[in-house]
Amino acid sequence: MKTGTENNATSDAKSTDSLNADLLKIESLIATAVRLVEDGRVVDLAALQERTKHVCDAAVQLPATDAKPLIPAMESVLTQLDTLTENLTKRYGDLPALSSRVGSDTAASIYGRTLKHFP
């Protein structure tokens, strides 16, 4: 029979594994968005933003020791977001001008705030 500590460890491991899987899905969404932008197509980033916010919010709730294994995947997502940002900027110009229209709660700001919680 499992103790309460063992159950929590299993639960946390599942949470970390689940978040890691979600981060891989986010990477796939970003890669698709990059390809679409390169092809000159319009991309709706709302799903990416919502999924990213959900994963980052969940990661921040984990204890630091459980969240630490997520750092490489989060860094990879950040790198891909930089690529997407560069491609969008090439295609549509200076994106910061859009921030007043879409609000400050963008995926980039969420990542920035979340990474502050990781040593």
Phi, psi and omega in degrees: 000139182277144175277170177300323179294318179295320178298317179296319179297317179296317179298315180295320179298318177297319179298316179295315178298318179296317179294322178297319177296319177296322178296323176295322177294321178296318177301320178295318177299318180294316179300319177296316179298319178299314179298317181296317178296318178299328178277000178083017181264154178279139183238130174269115184265007183298316180295320178298315180298314183294315180296319180296316179299315181299313182294316181295318177299319180292321180296321180295332181284342180286151171299150185306320182294328178280329182280335185306320178297345180279346186304311180301319179293321179292321177296321177297318177299317178300317179298316179293323176297323176299317178297315179298317179300315178300315180294319178295321179295317177300320185280318189244000179091202185288109183286333180304334178297337180279344186300327180290337180273328184258353181091168184272355183271058180268167181302319181298317180291327177296314178300315181300315179293321182292317183295339176297336183275353181252129180291000000 
